[in-house]
Amino acid sequence: MEVFYSLWFWIGIVAIVGIIAGVIHNSTNKKAETAKYVADAQAGGDYRALADQSLETNRALLQRLDVVEQRLASIEKTLTDIPQ
């Protein structure tokens, strides 16, 4: 029973309990993080919808840029065709 009164015994107990608590805490966090990544990967439809939406936006933007380019080409043609 004298061992329970020893300072080194209690320091050892605190260290062992701290290590066990740290391992449990770390494994719980890693499990939750892994579950989050798995759920995120399985919900890839959200990313696909976002990619499709941005694809449509990019196509509309390219069409507008083509119209602007045609207008600029016609203005340039008009300016170069002016006789001097």
Secondary structure by P-SEA (a helix, b strand, c coil): ccccccaaaaaaaaaaaaaaaaaaaaaaaaaaaaaaaaaaaaaaaaaaaaaaaaaaaaaaaaaaaaaaaaaaaaaaaaaaaccc
